[in-house]
Amino acid sequence: MSTPANSRTRVTISLTKEVAQMIDETIDGIRIRNRSHAIETLVSESLHVAQLRQAVILAGGDQAIKRIPAIQQILRTLAENGIFEATIAVGYLGDQLKEKLGTGESLGMRISYVRSDLGTGGALLQLKNQLKHTFLVANIDRPVEFDLKNLIKFHREHAPLVTIATRSLTELTGIYVMEPKLFAFIPPGFCMLEDTVFHEMTKQGKLLPYPILKDYSEKH
């Protein structure tokens, strides 16, 4: 007999007073109703993030050097959320980026680099064999703030092939949560995700926007 998807299991745990207090501080009566709901929500969000281990940062083009503060910010966000493996796709300015960004050792991360002159889609397609599970892609030109846990939760709940946290539904740059099946939409050769791939995926209901990606400067 199969178990109903919404069945629940009672679990008894012991917490320190300090941890219990921090959990209780998340209860607002709206999003978080009580202590049991708070614990379930926190564990669920942490597990969603734990299932996402790889990130790709798109940093090609002649403006790549200007993106360094944005890349540094996203690397810190990844490390803070337990994502310690990132690949940075670079163009002809790759050596300068490597010198500035390094190996990720200072953040406890492992950063690798791949050279591509095939656009954002082409660069991503080069990594197809490495990206076998849900992964994150950053395509930003200035530092941004976003709630990674809620972004991943949104993606899991709605199950598109791509979820985009963006400030502009016209440009479609931002932070993407992606499933490997999206590679079927990327043609070989030069390709821009924003110009072709995302528009086709939107038509087929395979892409969802996630509100809202804010500039880091708006909150600091």
Secondary structure, DSSP 8 states (H G I E B T S, - for coil): ----TT----------HHHHHHHHTT--SSSS-SHHHHHHHHHHHHHHHHT--EEEEEE-STTTGGGHHHHHHHHHHHHHTT--EEEEEE-TTHHHHHHHHTTSGGGT-EEEEEE--SHHHHHHHTTGGG--S-EEEEE-SS-EE--HHHHHHHHHHH--SEEEEES-TTT--EEEEE-GGGGGG--SSS--IIIIIHHHHHHTT-EEEES--EEGGGT-
